[in-house]
Amino acid sequence: MILIKGEKTLRFEFETKKIKHAYFHFKDDYVLITRPKHISDQEIINYIHKKYDLFYEKMTRQITIPNYFGLTKSITYIQSKRFSYDVGDEVTIYYTKTEEEALKRFYKEVLKTKLMELEDWLFEALKPIGLKPLPTEIKWLKSKYGSCHIRKKVITLNAYLAKLDPIYLKYVLMHEYAHILVPNHQKPFYDVLDLLMPGHKEIQKALKKHHL
């Protein structure tokens, strides 16, 4: 649902849960409202109108959050018969079903493209440990940025990385490839990671400031 006040525009989405009160969750480009069944849409809308300027101010601050490889780009959604996207100074996403579904697909596809751009870098980065690039899957993970299946030799990356500076993507890749050789986080693992990415500790520390 989109509500407009003058030149200001805000997007809201509703979700009904088994809770006692309504809560407002400020996402990157919309406000998610979770509410119990006994609170009607109209009650929520009336409350939004009363607090509109406050919501708008908070979302304006939210928009400074990086949403495209460390940059902050405005995103426009246009309903279409097929999914596609354009990336320039702004991002335009053409969606078929829902904006949320299209945004998730967008991040998976642009991360896949970024990985293709990093193929030469990755090939060279892995030479010191005698590995070559492995098959890589991109998924939405709830609690981690990446994982590796040692037996199958497959790397999995969180599509969320498409929002962050590419240095974090490189770090997660090196972290998972180090696990191919050392499955735990004991000293031999960090010895491998030191070889693959000197200075990784500072990058890891900065990555922890981001929340999935």
Residue, then its C-alpha position, 0 to 999 in steps of 0.5 A: m500500500i502506498l500513501i501520499k502526502g503532498e510530494k511525500t510518498l511512503r510504502f507500507e506492507f501489512e502482516t497479521k500475526k498472533i500478537k497483542h499490539a501493532y508494530f512498525h518495522f522500518k525496512d530499506d524502502y518500506v514500512l512493515i506493519t505487523r498487527p493482530k487480527h482485531i486491529s483493522d486496516q482503517e485503524i492502521i491507516n488513520y494512525i499512519h496519517k496522524k504520524y505521517d511526517l514522523f514516519y517519513e523522517k525516519m524512512t528518509r534517514q533509513i534510505t542512507i543505508p547501502n542497498y547496492f554494493g555499498l552504494t545507496k540507490s533509489i529503487t523504482y518498481i514498475q509492474s510488467k509482464r516479465f521480470s527485468y531491471d536496469v541499474g544506473d544512477e537509480v535502480t528500476i525493477y520491473y516485476t510481475k507478482t510482488e515488489e518484495e519477490a522481485l527485489k529478492r530476485f534482483y539481489k540474487e541476479v546482481l550478485k551472480t553478475k558480480l561473481m562473474e566479474l570477480e572470476d579472474w580475481l578469485f582464480e588468482a586469489l586461490k593459487p596460494i592454497g592450490l584451489k580453483p573456483l568451485p560451484t557457487e550457489i546464491k540463496w537468502l540465508k537467515s543467519k550467515y553470509g556464506s557456507c561451504h559443503i566440504r564433501k560436495k565442494v560447493i560454496t553458498l553465498n547470502a544474496y544480502l551481500a549484493k547490498l554491501d561493499p564488494i570487499y565483504l563479498k571477497y572476504v566471505l569467499m575467502h572465508e569459505y574457501a579456507h573452510i574447504l581446507v580446514p573445516n573448523h575455526q582453529k589456528p590452522f584455519y586462520d593461517v590459511l585465511d591470513l594467506l588468502m586475505p591479509g587484513h581480514k580481521e578488520i574486514q570481519k570486524a566491519l562486517k559484524k556491524h551489518h545485521l542480516 
